[in-house]
Amino acid sequence: MTLKVATAPNVLAGTTFTYMVPGHQRWVLRSVFAVADRGAGGTPNRSYTLTITDGTNPVAIVGADDAGTDPGTCSVTWADCPSSAVGAGSVGTSVGSLGPITLDPGYTITGTFANPVAGDAWESAVVWFDYVDTGQQ
């Protein structure tokens, strides 16, 4: 397997980003990193959710808490490490605990804001994964 990075989601619109595992690929998901732009008025109800589906049914749902004051930004990482959230003024960092998961073709990875407010949007999203070309097996 080879470690790869996907920097361009299939969807990056407002409070949602989505990646889909292409045909003839199998991913072992290692981590997801996204930057959230937060509008005013969302604290303390806002949080972030990473949902992994087999294309239809959820396989994993992992939350991450919001951190920092708003408006501002929050860097959100889902990875194989303990969960945490820290903030310094308008800048926050949040981690949701996510172990390696094997994803077959058609699986989706979706990041969303829970309880968004006007002005909330994902600025960027990146996925790191080990990659196997299933057409060569």
N, C-alpha and C positions, 0 to 999 in steps of 0.2 A: 504494500500500500504506500501511497505517496501523499504527504500533507499538501493540501491545496487551500486556496482562499477564494471565496466568491464575494466580489465587492458590489455587484450590480444585482439587486433584488429583481424578481419578476414584477413585483409591485412595490412601490414606495410612494404612498399617497396619504397625506394627512396623518392619522393616528394608527396606520397599519403598514407593515412591510411583510412581504411574502417571498420565500424562496421555494422552488420546486425541484426535486431531484430529477434530472433528465433521464430519459430512457437509456438503457445500457450502462447505467452507473449505479454504484452502491456507495453510499457515504457512511462513514463512522463519524458522527458529529462530535467535534471537540469543544468548540465554543462559538458563541454568538456575541457580537459587540455592536451596540447601537448608541447613537447620540440623540437624546430627546430635547427638543426645544419646548419649554413649558410656558404657557400663558399665565396671566395673573388669575388668582382665585381658585387654584386646584388643590392646594395643600389643606388639610391632611388626607384627603380622600383619594388622591391620584396614586396609582401604582402601575406596574408594567407586567404584562403576561406574555410568555412565550408558549405557543401551542404547537405541538407536533402531531400531525395526523397521518394516517396511511392513505390519505386522499379523501377519506370519508369520516373515519372514526378517530377520535383523539387517542394518541398513544402516550403522550406526556403533556402535562400542563404545569409550568413552573413560573412562579411569581417573583417579582423583585420590587422592593419598596422604593418610593420616591425619596429623594434626599435634596437638601438645600431649600432656599426660599425661592418663590417665583415672583415675577418672571425670571427665567434663567435657563440653564442647561443641566442635564443630568446624563452622565455616561453610564450606560447599563451594560453589564456583562453577565452572560449565563455561561458558567464553566464548572469544571469538576473541582470545586473548592467551597469553603463555607460561605453562607449568605452573609451579607453585611450591607449597611447603607450609612454613608457619612456625607455631611454637607458643610460648606464654608460659604456663607452668603448665598449668592445666586447660583453657585456651582455645586453640583452633587455628584456622587459616585455611588453606584448601587451594584450589588452582585447577587445573582440568583444561582443556587446550587443545581448543577446539571451534570450528571455523569455521561460517559460516552454512550451513544445510542446508534444502532445500525439502522440506516434508512435506505429502503429499496426504491427503485424508480417509481415516480408518482407521489412519493411522500412529500408533505409540505411542512415548512417551518414558518410560523406567522408570529410576529410581534405586534402587540396592541397596547394602547393606553387603557387602563381601567378608570372609569369616571373622568373622562377628558373634559377640558373646558376650552372655550374659544382661544385660539392661538397655540394650542398643543399640536405638535407635529414631529415626526421622525425626521431628523436632519440627514442621517446616514445609517447604514446597517452593513455589517460584514460577517460572513460565516467562515469558520475554519473547520476543515474536515479531512479525514483520510479518505482516499478515493480508490475505487476499484472499477475497472471497465468490465462490466459483466458480459459483454459481447466477446471477450477474450478468454473466458473460463471454459 
